[in-house]
């Protein structure tokens, strides 16, 4: 197969280089240059048609035709190419907008032909239609759909669920934001089926659709030992290749489900998988792959360099052309800005810092919509939240250290309000949340490999935005991407060209880092050990090898569904994450179980609250064995008292009340301890515990922060502590419940903030404790009900009540209770 590297020989053709330079810079071609451009394009496309392995030839030929047609406003070549190769959305747009001189008769017949490719209000490409039809009729147990971002994955999932006619189906999504988005889609598509998105919403139903994260699906299967899904639909399935704990959990879910139900079906969806065989977890597994090879978008890649020069990169020639000279990078950014601009940075602190810098160069906008949004944010979050002033200038930022509700609300407003033109964010944007983006700025490329870059760029100009009716704009087929070098937001002597060069090819090899997958190569560590003379590197490779072997053994043990009581105990501890908590979890698990049995028989035991029980069983007297330093904080009474207060506040206080409470805690803690050094974590840490800037900088000096800075740090602290409670403390409390060491009432109060079944049911639907408290106070709980399918119904009184609420309250209710 030819690859894009082989096309660099074109650099010898000075005439072609000049044509490509002009196309890149938007300089009109002469008649001779136009003829040469199209002749070259025809040659490459015909070469591809004679040998379909030469995808790069088609990509290059298409890029020439697309660039020529958009520049010269001569759409005949693009029309012919699109019609002959099955790029029918382009054909339809050219016809609908009278961009071609096609005769009325020909237009009539072409339109009739295109009707065969119309589906749910969109026109599909030939590849799209063929792949969709083949997946829907496939009988393979395992099937993978690989398609560029925005090629109808969500719609295909809906069709697939309807076609399968299976009773228990789960869509597995990687993030809570996608959980919300997908639940709404499935809930509206299947009115007569129960749809759940929380493991505790399962009540023994034999027919339902679940929209879960892997954690929620595993919790359900752990609680129901004979339970298995009839089908799993894995979204963003390329995540399986990673070695992260969540990737291991996803793999565990798939393997466990297949073991319990050998005939269960698995469907993988991803834009970023090269070879479907790499998804296998056992030798006999055969995965049927359906892949859309061609992406009809061809990005224009710019780089702003430290010398204030900007260039455009042509991936086929592996060559840059100079575009302009600029005063500074902020001038460049605003000169190149469009309607919806997205700025990517990695670190949350950098996200906030850049958003602030952007605002300094942006005038205040007198806009009532933005002013109203700022008021809603100030009222519900805090008047000192940085976004309050930013939105008045049409700027937002989001990152993973913001509370989920606020992050999702800001994403929603960016979609809804055209005046919000600038969004600054980090990797939270990479997992499929649909946002209107027509211009991308990348200010940091740390940890972005070729696949992650491709996925990020795929978020620009989604196809539904390119081909949306009267607003269709073929120029959006060339999304603009700007790599911005700066020492302030990237690194010293910043140079992103090497990252840009990763985009030369659209074909990327899978890197299988997950040790539970069949294609994981454990022997590579032996090769490293043998090939290096460095003792340090040998020990590092040996340590990694042993780690991965232990992961394989642990996961194989869990999938074996242990039957002996001691093995069940060990499995429960592993699933609760004890192997991340202790240096030697295997040796300590028996001791922990004996503790639970001993304390359970003590008459005073049940009088202890959940946090004290967690401390007594899992920490007291064995602090030396703890690997988890964050959990180890519970050895201090003051820390336990803090989390008692925190858990209570989660369920009782509004976000604004909780922020104010946290800021007061900052001040009180500093006053009581006579110490302004405060733990905040590595994302926002500035100094080490002793106040120096050396070592692990996970602390801040409160005395150096203004009240406004403390408010925004409180928002971050709330998210950090909420995650600690949700993903760590709750696991230990659930483990105690599994061993009957905590009452149902104490469990429900700790997890949900109430023991009232009515309220816990609403919490499981996604409503916060503070919102349920408000609805209860306003006497609205009796005006909503949940039907047999789990859908929420509301009476007229509740609808009138909802209309009277502010925008954020309506958003939270409508997130999971689509009653309007």
N, C-alpha and C positions, 0 to 999 in steps of 0.2 A: 504494500500500500504506500502511495506517495504521501509525503507529509509537507507541512508548510515550510520546513527548513529547506526543502529542495527548490522552493521558488525564489530563493535569494539570488539564483543565477540571473534573474530578471534585472538585477542592478547593473548588468552590463549594457542594458538597452537604455541609452540616455533619452531617447524619444519617449519611451514609456514612462520613465521616471518623471519627465516633465509633465506628462499627462496626469500622472497620479498626484504630483505636487499641486497642480492646478485644481484637481478635484478635491484634494484635501483642504486647500485654502479658500475654495469658493471662487476661483478665478475662471472666467468664461473661456471655453476651449475655442480654438479656431476650427474651421470646417475640416481641415486636414487632420487636426488632432482628434476631433470627434469621430471621424471615420476610422482612424487608427485605434482609438479606444474601443469602439464597438467591434472591430475586426478581431482584436486580441480577445475580447470577452467571448465572442462566438467560438474562437478556436478552443479556449479552455473549457467552455461548456460542452462542446461537441466531444472533446477528449474525455470528459467525465462520462458522457452518455455512452461512449464505447467501452468504458471501464469504470463501473460504478464504485470501485474501491477508491478512486481518486477524488475523495470528498473535497480536498483542498482546492482542486481545480474548479469545482463548482462554486465554492465559496469565493474564490478570487474573481471568477467571471461575473458572478452575481454582484459583487461589491463594485465592479466597474460599471455595470449597467445601472445599478441603483444610484451610484454617485453621479453618473452622467445625467440620468433622467431628472433627478432632483435639482441639479445645478442648472441644466439647460432648459428645464421645464418642457422637455420633449419626452412624453411618457409612452410613446409607441414601443421602443425597445423593452421597457419594463413590462408593458402590457403583454407583449408577445412571450417574453420569458416566463412571466408568472402564469399565463394561461397554459403554456406548453408543459411546464414542470409541476403544475398543481399547487402553485402558491395563490389559491383562489381568493383569499381575503384582499390581496392586492388588486387582482382583476376586478373584483366587485367594486372596490373603492374608486378605481380609475373610471369604470363605467358610470357609477352613480354621480361622480363629480364632473362628468363630461371632459375628462382629461385626455381622451383619445379621439382620433378621427375615425373610429369604427363606424361603418355604415349602420343605419337603423336596423336593417335586416340581420346583419351579423350580430349586432348588439342584442337583438331579440333572442336569437338562438343561443348565444353565449349565456345570457341571463337564465334561460330555461335550463341549460346545463348546470349552471351554478346553483340552481334551486336544489339539486340533488346533494349539494354539500352544505345546505343550510340546516342548522341544528340549534334549537333553543335560542333563536334570534341572532346567531352568529354564523359566519361563513367559515367552514373549516378548510384547512389545507388537505391535499390528497392524503398525505402521510397521516394526518390527524384522524381523518375519517376511517381509513383502513385500520389503523392501530386500535381505535376505539371499538370498531366492530369485531375485530379479532379477539380482543380481551373479553368482551361481553359474551362471546360464544365459546371461549376457551374452557376446556374441562380439566386443565392442568391443576394439580394441587397447589403449585407455587408459580406465581406469575409476577413479572416486574415490568412496570411502565416507566420508561425513561423519556422525559421530554423537557425542553427548555421551560424556564419559568413562564407562567401564564398561558400554557397550552392546554387548558381545560381539565386539569387534574381533579379539581373539586367537583366539577360537573360529572366527570367520569365515575367518581366515587358514588355519587347519588344513583347514577344509572346502574352501577354494579350491584349495589345493595338491593335495588328493585329487581334485578335480573337473577340474583343468586337464590332468592326465596328461602334463605336459611333463617333459623330462629334466633340465634344468638350471634350477633355481629359486633365487632369492636373496631373503631377507628382509633389508632394510636398516634397521638400528636406530641411534638416535643416540648411545647410551651403552653403556659396558661392562656396567653393571648390567642394562640391558635385554637385552644380548647373552646374559648368563647365564640370565636369566629365560626368554627366548624359545627359546634352545637347549634348555633342559630340556623345555619344552612340545613342541617339534617332535620332539625325540629320542624322547620317550615315545609320540608319536602315530604315528611312522613307523618301526617296528622293522625293516622290511625294506628300508629305503633308507639310503644313506649320508648322514649329516648332518655337516657341517663348520662350524667357526666361526673358522678361521684360514686366511689365504690360502696358507700353506705346508703346509696339510693336503691341498691339492689335488694329486693325482698322476696327472692325465690321465683321470680318470673321466668317463664320458659321461652318468652318471645320478646325480644327488645333489641335496641341498637344502643351501644355504649360509645361515648366519645370520651376517651381516657388518655391520661399520660401513662407511661409504663408503670410508674409507681402505683397509681390507683388500680390498674388492671392486676398487678401482682398482689396487692392487698386483698382484692376480691378473691383471687384464686387461693390465697393462703387461708382465708377464712372459710372458704367452701372447698373442701379437699377433693371432691369428685368433680368440681366444676371445670368446664372447658368451653371456649368459644368455638362456634362452627366456622367462623372466618375472622381473620385479622387483616385489617387494611393499615399498612405501616406508612405513615406520612414522613417525608424527609428521610427516607430509608438509608441514605448514605451515612447518616450518623452512626449506623451499626459498625462502620469500619474503624471508629475511634476507640481508644483504650480507656476513655473516661468511665467513671462509675455508672453514669446514666446509660452509656452504650452497653455496658455489661448487663445492666438491668433489662434493657430492651431485648438483648439476646436471650437472657434468662426467660423472659416472658414468652418469646417465640418458641423456644425449645420445650419449655414446660407445657405449653398448650398443645404442641404437636405430640408430645409423649402421652398426654392424657387423651387426646383425640387424634389418632393417626391419620384419619381422613379429613381433618380440618384443613381449610384452605388459607393460604397466605398470599397477600397481594402487596407488593412493594412499589412505592411511588417515589421518584426522585428525579431531579434535573442533572445529577452529578455522578452517575455510575457508569463506569466504562465496560465492565464485564460482569454479567449477572451471576456467573459462577462464584465470584468472590463473596456472595451473600450466603453461600451454603454453610450449614453447621454440621452436616453429616454426608458421608460419601454417596449414599444412594439418592440423595436429594437432586431432583432435576428441576431447574427453574426456567420457565419459558419467558423469554425476553421480548418485549415490544418497545422499539426505540424510534423516536422521531430524530432523524439524523441531522436535519437541516433547520437552522434558526434563521428566520427571515429578517432578524434585526442584525445590523452590522455597526457596532459602536465606533464612534469617533473618539480616539484616546489622545488627550492633551497632557503635557507636563509643563508645570511652571517650575523653573529652576531657581536656585539661590541667587544667580546673577541677574534676576528679574527678566530673563528671556523666557518666552513660552514657545513650545514646539508641539506639533501634532505627529503622532506615531502611526506608521503603516505596518501592520503586523505581517503582511505578506512579503514585503521587502526587508523587514526588520530595520526600518530606517525612519529617522525623524526629519521633519521639515520645520524650519523656523516660522513662527506665526507672528509674534509681536514682541515689543519691548515695553516694560511696564514700570511704573514708579515703585510699586511694592505689591505684595501678594493680595492685600485687601482690595487694592484698586483693580487688580486682575479679576478677583472673585465677583465684584459688583459689575464690572464690564461684561462678564460672561454670564451673569445670572439670568434665569428664565422665570417662569411662573411658579414652579414648585421645585425648590432647590434643597438637596439633601447633602449634609456634611457628615462624613464618617470619620470618627476618631475612636481610639480603643479605650482609654481610661476614662471613667466617669468624671474625675476632676478636670480632665482636659476638655471633656464635652461641655461642662459648665463654663470653664474659662473661655473657650472659644465662642460660645453663645454670647457671653458678656462682651467680648471683643467685637463681635459682629454688630452688636447693638450700639456700640460706641460710634460706629461708622454709618449707622442707619438713622435717618430722621424719624421723629415721632410722627405717627400717622393718626390723623383725626378721623377715626372710624368708629361708629357706634357699635358695630358687631364685635370688634376687638375690645372695645372698652367694656362691653357687657361680659365678655369671656373673662377679662381680667378681674372683674368684680366677683364673678362666680368662683374663680380660683382663690381669690383673697378670702372670700366668705367661708369656703369649705376646706381649704388647705391652710393658708396663712397669708396675711397681707405682706409678710416679709419673704415669702417664697420667691426665688429669683424670677420664676416664669411670669409673675404678675406684671412686672414692668416690661419683660421681654415681649409678651404677646401684644402689647400696645404698639410695638414696632414690627409686628408680623413675624416674630421669631419664637420658636419652641425648642426645647431640648427634652430628650428622654434617654434613660439608661437603666440598667438592671438594678440600680440601687434606689430607685424610686418605688414607692408602694405600688402594687399591681394595679389597683383601681385608678390611681392617678396616671400611671403610664398608659393604660388602655384608654382613658378619657382623653388624654392629649393626642394620642394617635387618631382617635375618632374625630376630634375637632380639626386636626390637620386635613383629614379627608373632606370634612364638611365645609370649611371656611376658606374660600379662595384667597382672602387677604393674608392668611398665614402662609407666607412664601418661603420661609426658611426653617428647616428642621435639622437640628444637630443631634446625632445619636451614635451609639456604638453597636456592638454585635447583636443587640436585641432585635435589630432590623432584619437579620439574616434568616430567620426561621419562618418566612412565608406570610407575614402580616402584609396585607395589600394596602399600599399607600400610593397616592398620586405623586409620582416623582418624574420630572422631565429633565433633570440636570443633577449630576452627581459630582461631588468634590471629595476626594480621598486625601486626608491630611496625615494619615499614619498607616503604614502597611505591615506593622509588626504582627506576626502570627497569621497573616493572610496568605495562604498558599494559592496556587492557580485555581483550584476549585472554589475556594471561598471568594476570591476576587470575581470569578465568573458568576457565582451566585449573587454577589452584591450588585454587580453591573446589571444582572437580569432584572433587578427591581426597578430599573429605569424604563419608563415608557412601556408598561405592560400592554399586551396586544389589544385588550379590550379598550384601552385608551387610544391606541393608534387607529382602530377601526370603529370607533363609536359614532355611528350615524353621521349627522351633519357636522359633528366636530372632528371627524376623521382627518388625519394629517399624516400623509406619507413621509414627511420629513422626520417624524418620530421613529421611523425605521432606522434612523442613524442617531441613537441616543448619545448624548455628549457626556463624557467622563473626564474629569480634570484631576490629575495627581498634583497636589500642591506641596512643594518642598518648603519647609521652614524649620529652622533650628528650635523655634519656640514650641512647636507642636509635633515635631517628629524627632529628630536627633541632630547632633552636630554633624556638619558637612552632609546634610540630608541629600540623598540621591535615590530617586525611586525608579530609575530606568531599569534596573535588574528586575524589579517587581513587575513593571510594565511588560518586559520581555516574556514573562510567564504567560501572557495572553496571546503569544504568537499562534498557538494552536487551540482549537476547540476540543481536541481529544486529550484527555488527561488520564493517566494510569491511576487505578485505585491503589491506595496504600492501606493494606489490611493490618491495623494495629490492635484489633480486638482478639485476644488469645482464645476466645471461645468459638471463633470461626474456623472453618476447615482449612482455609488458605493461609492462615497465620503461620509464619515461618519461624519456629522457635530455634531452628538450627543457625539462623543468622547471627545469633549471639556467640555461638561456637566459632563461626568464621571470624568474628571481630576479635575474640580471645586469641585465636591462632595467628591472625594477621598483624597484630600490634605487639610491639615490645614494651609498650608503656604499661607498667604494673597498675597504675591508676585506672587506665581505660579497661584493662582486663577485669579488675575488681568491679568496676561499674557495670560492665557487660554481664558478668556472673551474677551480680545482684539483681539486675533487671530480669535475667533469665529465670532465676529462682522465684522472683515475684510473679512472673507470668505463669510459671508452673503451678504455684500455689493458687492462683486465680482459677486455672483450669481444673485443678483438683476440687476446689471449693464449689465451683459451678456444677461440675459433674456430680458431686455429692448431693447438691440441692435438687438437681433434675431427676435423681434416682428415686425421689419420693420416699425418704426413709420411713421404716415401719416401727423399728425399735424405739422405746420411750426415750432412751438417752440420745439416740440419733435425731428424733423429733425435736428434742430440746436444743441440740446443737444447731439444727436447721433454723429454729425460731430465732436463736441468738444471731446467727449469720444474717438472716433476713432483716433483723432489726439494726444491722450495721455495727455489731460489736467488734468485728475484725478491723474496723476503722477507728475504734475507740480505745482498744487495749493493744499493748505491744505483743502479747501472746494470748489472743482470745481463746484458743483451743484449751489451754491449760487452766484458764480461769472460769470457763463456762460452768463446769461442775460445781465450783465453789459458789458461783452466783445462784445457781438453782437451789443449792442447799440453803443459802441465805433466804431465798424467797419462801421455801417450805418452813424454815424456822420462824421467820418473822410473821408469817401468815397465821401461825398457831398462837401468837402472842395476843392477848386480849386488848392491849393498847395499840396494836398495829393499825387497825381499821380507823382509829381516831386521827392518824396522821394524814396530812394533806398529800396530794400526788407529788409535789416537788420534794417534800421531805422523804417520801418513800423512795423516789429515784435516788436521792442522795444516800439514804441508808443502805440500799441494796447495791448500787452500782459504783459508789465512790468511797464511802466511809471506810477507812482502814486500808484501802488498796490504792491510794492516790499514786503511789509509785508505779503502778501498773498502767496508769492512764496515758495513752498516746495523744488523746484529744485534749489539747490545752484549753480550748474554749469551754468544754464541758467541765474541766477540772476547776473552773471558777466556782462551781457550786459547793466546793468544800468550805467556802466562806459563808457564814450565816448572812452577812450583808448581801451577798450575791443572791442567795436563795430568797431573801426578803424582796429584793429587787424584782426577781422573776415572778414571785407571787403577785406583786403589784402589776407587773407588766401584763401577765396573762389576764388578769381581771380587767385591766384597762382596754386590752384588745377587744373584748366583748362588750364593754360598757361605754367607752368614750368615742366620740366622733374623732376623725383624724385631726382636726384643728385642736380639740381639747387634749388629745394625746401628745401633739407636738408641744403645746404649752406646758404640759406636765413634764415632758422630757427636758425642756429648757430649764424649768425650775429645778429639776433633779441635777442638771449640770452645775447650777449655781450652789445648790445646797450641798452637793457632794464636795465641791471645792472648798466650801466654807468649813464643813465638818472635818474633813481630812487635812485641811491646811495644805492641800496639794492640788495644783491645777493640771497635773499630768493625767490625761484621761484616755482609756483604750477606745479606739475607733475602728481598728482593722487596717489591713494593708492598702486598700483602695484609697483611703483618705488619710492614712497615717503620715506624719511628718517627722516625728522624732521617736527614739527608742524609749524604753521605760525609764531610763535614768535621765532622760531629757536631752541626750545627745543626738546628733544626726547620723550616728553610726549604728550598725547592726540592723535588727528588724525594726523598721520605722512603722509601728502600728499604733502610735499614740499621738495625741495633739496636746498643745498647751492652751487650755481654755482661756487663760489670761490674755492671750494674743488675739482673741477673736471678738469681733463686734457682736452685738445682739442679733443682727441680721444673719451673720455667718453661723451663729449658734442655732438659729431656727432652721437653717438649711442642713446643718449637720444633724440636727434632731430628726429631720425627715429621713436622712440616710440611716441613722441609728435605729429608727423604728423598723425600717425594711430589714436591716441586718438581724435585729433581735426577733422579728416576726419569722424570718427564715430559720433561725436557730430553734425557735419554739416548734415550728411546723415540721422541720425535717430532722430534728434531733430529740428534743424533749418529748414531743408527741409519740415518737417511736418507742421510747422507754415506757411511757405511760400505757401505750397499747400493749406492750409486752407484759406489763404487770396485770393488765386486764385479761390477757390470754391465760395467765396462770391464776386467775381468780383472786388476785391480790389487791384489787381495787373494786369498789362497788360501781354499779351502773350509773348511779346518780353522780358520784364523784367524777367518773370518767366523762359523762356528758357535760357537767359544769366546766371541767377543765378544757375539753376539746371544743365545745360549742357555746359555753358561757351560760347555759341554762339546762335544767332537767325537764322542761316542758316539751313534750313530744311535738306539739304544734310548732314551737319555735325551732327545735332542732331540725325538723323537716325543712323549714325555710332556710336554715343555715346550710344544709346540704345542697339546697338549690343554688347557693352562691351568694346569698345576701349576708352582709356583715351584721355582727351583733348590734352595732350602733344603729343601723338602719331598721332592724327588726324592733329594737327598743323604741325607735321613733314611731313606727307603724302601730305598735301596741299602744303607745301613749296617745296617738291620734285616733285610736279606736278604728283602725282600718283592717286589722287581721281577719275580721269576720267577712270582709268584702272581697276576699280572694280565696280561691280554692284550687286544689290540685286534682285533676281528673284521673281516671284509671290508667291513662297513658302517660301520666306525669306532666301533662301540659297544664299551664296555669290559666285559670279563667277568672275574670274580674267583672264585678257588676258596675253599673253606671256610676254609682257613688264613688267607687274607687277611681274610675277613669277621670271623673271631675276633680277628685283630690290630686291625682297625679299631674294633671294639667297645671294646677296651682303651685306645684313644687318647682324648685330651681333646676337648672339644666343638669347639674351633676347628679342630683338625686334621681331625676328621671332616667339618666343614663344608667345608673347602677341598677335600678329596678328593671329597665328594659334589656339589660345585659343578658339576664337569664329568665326574665319574666316578660316575654314580648306581648304585652297586653294592649299596646296602642296600635 
